[in-house]
Structure formats: structure tokens, C-alpha cells
Amino acid sequence: MKLTISRKLLLGYLFMALLTVLAGAYALFSLQRLHQVAHDITHRNFAVIEQAKKLTDALLAQESAEKRYLILKDPLLEQIFLQRSLEFQETIRHIRSLGLDRNTQNTFNEIEKFHQRLHDTFIEEVALVLNDQVPEAQALSESVADGTIDEIAKRLRLIQVQTDRSITEKMNQMARRGRDAVNITLALALLSLLLGVSLALLITRNISKPLQQLQRAAGMIAEGNLDHHIEARRDDEIGALAKSFAEMTKRLKILEELNLDASPLTGLPGNLAIENRIKSLLGQKKMFSLCQVDLDNFKPFGDKYGYAWGSEVIKEVANMLKGYITETQATDIFIGHIGGDDYVIVGNSEGVEAICQRLVKDFVQAVRKYYTEEDAQNGYYIGRDRQGILQKFPLITVTAAIVTDDGTRFADPLEMGKIAADLKEYAKTLPGSNYVTELDVQKHHMRHPRIEQRRLDLEYNP
């Protein structure tokens, strides 16, 4: 392989990067070790010393309360002793949660046993005092309590000495590790610096590689290949440009998917866009409505007048819906085309219901022009059913079903769409063009023998 300047530069940067990574990794590892030691000192050793002093203070307070009680026989001094005893025990429990070494843990276990003995001894002294056996209580204090206090104090001093020694050892350990980390990191840094100075005159050539990558990526995107991955591992303007280019590619891919998903007949967004819009609104926990629109008696119409004329009716409905959006400038209303003669309206509840009202009202006049004059005047047409038998078919009507939620009832668009579809099937059993909501159905079942629907009598009057 010919060792060109670009390849030399690449090898040099790789080697320099390796040294930099090693220096950084070693520095981070060293800092982590130093941090661990420092954390151990501050959160364990210092805590142990502090808690040991707290135990000592509590012990001295107990000793004072015990001696004064034997003299004054004051119940308040008894309460002080018992309160300090509780503080002593709580402090012991806190110390154990620090994760002590075995020797220190054993020492605190011994302290706890001696303290329990002191507590029990004091209880005996109180009982003797209450029975007017003060000399016996004083003798018990001198023979047992004083010795127990001395044992506890001796072990507390031992813990403090051991902890101070441990802190000193750890501080020395931190100093040694710090010196080693500084020396090795400086050596690696100096080596990297020397290589960097040697390659300073060739740095500009490094710019050509990412620019060539972007050029190739632009060519591939122009050819329609949106799956090309762009590396953007630079912290400069070229890296930022590469990242922006990658984001732009992702957006183009999404737009391409939406474009492919759109209905070629109406130009309205298809199932993917519809599902994404509903999913987004459900996630926002904001009240909105989903409306499914369907044409009734459309299949017989297509059989008689042909698929091309049926396509014109489908486009007519789409144009009507888009026209309502344009007239009202309702930017938060989304219109989608599921396929065939099924449409979807998604948006704020008032806006969706207003569109349904207009669609139901305008549809009969808009669809009339797609019939022969005779069929339009009759209000029906003669066609063949699926068995090939001639019969009368009513003119096309429109049915819409509205479901409203704020993301609390439905977990995903499929659940919400299922309820809308069920409601639409119910609405299709009603005569004429109409739209219904869940509230209409509730009113029907709870109060009225017939559903209180908002529908218009759309029978043609010649």
C-alpha cells in the first residue's frame, strides 16, 4: 500500500488519538480512584469520628445524670439519662449503616453490649433508690456503672485513634496516586503535543475527508437513497454541518414515508399520518375529537355509474373537507383519508363537530350532480345488488361518528379508532345523512326512546 500524505496524516492522528484516549482514560481512572478514597474519608472516616464524639458526649451526659440522680433523686434526671441512652443507641445504628470494616464493626458491637449493661445497671439503681436503698445504689454505681463507662470510653478512644490512623494512610495513598497520575498524564500529554506539532502543517488536509463524505451523501440522497448513514464525530463546524445533514436526511425520509402513505386519489394523508397524529394528541393529554366519516350506499352507486364516477365522489368529499379547513383557517384540524369512501377528522372538539355539521348539510346538494337528472329527481336509482337482481337504491348519504378523549380512556389510536368505528356502524343504521357522538348514544339509552341525533332530512323534493 502506497503511504500517501493523507494516509500518513490518518495514521498520525490515529496514534495521537490513541495516546490522548489513553491519557484521558488513565486520568479518569486515577481521578475515580482518588474520588473513591476521598469519598471514603469524608463519608465514612470523618463520619465515624464525628459519631464517636457524639457517643462520647452522650456517655458523659449519662454519667452526669446517673451520679446526680443518686444524690438528688430527681425523676427529671432519670428521663435525661434514658433520653441520652436512646440517642446513644440511634447513633450506633447510624454508624452501622456507614459500611464499616470488620474490626471497627466488632468494636462497636462491644460498645453496644457495654452500653446495654450501663442502661440495665441504671434501671437497677433507680429501683434501689425508689426503695430507699441509696447506699446499695451508690455501691452498684461504683462497682458496675463506673467500670462500664470506662470500658465504653476506652473503646471510643480506640476507634478515634484507629480512624485517625486510617485517614492518615488514605491521605498518603491519595498523595502517591496523585503524583503517579500527574506524571503519567503529563508524559502522555507531551507525547501527543509533539505529534500534534509535527502534523500541524497537514491539518488542513483533514478537512477534505468529511467534505467528500458530505458530497457523496448529497449525491446518494439526490438518487433517492435516504438510508445512507452520515458519520458526524467532529466537534467543529463540519461536524455540526454533518449532524444537520443527517437530521435533514431523517426528516426527508419521514416526509417520503408520509408522501407514500398519502392517498393518490385525494392527496390527503393516509393511515400512518393519521395514527401518528392521534398518538401525538393522546400523549399530550389534551381534549380532542376523532371523527370517522363514511359514505352510505356508495357500493351500488359505483356498480351503476362506474369506478371513475365513484372516484369523483370520493374526491368531492375530500375537497369539501379541505375547503372547510381553508375557509375557517382551522390549522389545528387534521383531515385524513383511510381509503375508499372512509375519511378521518382529528382536532379540537368544537371544530370537528362544526365540520361535521357543514358536511351533513352540504353533502346532499354537492353529490346531486353525479347522478342523472332522472335519478336525482326520483331520489333513488335502479341498480343490481350483489345477486344481480334489479332493485331500488337510495342516493348516497354521509355518516360521521365522533369520539372525544384527553388521553385518559384510550391507550393508543387503535382503541380509540375501534370505538369510533363501532359508533359509526350504529350511526349507519339511522336514516339519511347524520353525525352522532358518544353523548348522543348516552342520551338515547338513558332518556329518550329515539337517539337525539343532529341530522337533517335530506330527502330530495322535486
Secondary structure, DSSP 8 states (H G I E B T S, - for coil): ----HHHHHHHHHHHHHHHHHHHHHHHHHHHHHHHHHHHHIIIIIHHHHHHHHHHHHHHHHHHHHHHHHHHH--HHHHHHHHHHHHHHHHHHHHHHTT---HHHHHHHHHHHHHHHHHHHHHHHHHHHHHTT-HHHHHHHIIIIIHHHHHHHHHHHHHHHHHHHHHHHHHHHHHHHHHHHHHHHHHHHHHHHHHHHHHTGGGGGGGGHHHHHHHHHHHHHHHTT----------SSHHHHHHHHHHHHHHHHHHHHHHHHHS-TTT----HHHHHHHHHHHHHHT--EEEEEEEEETHHHHHHHH-HHHHHHHHHHHHHHHHHHHHHHT-TT-EEEEEETTEEEEEE-HHHHHHHHHHHHHHHHHHHHTTS-HHHHHHTEEEEE-TTS-EEEEE--EEEEEEEEESSSS-SSHHHHHHHHHHHHHHHTTSSSSEEEEHHHHHHHHHT-SS---EE-------
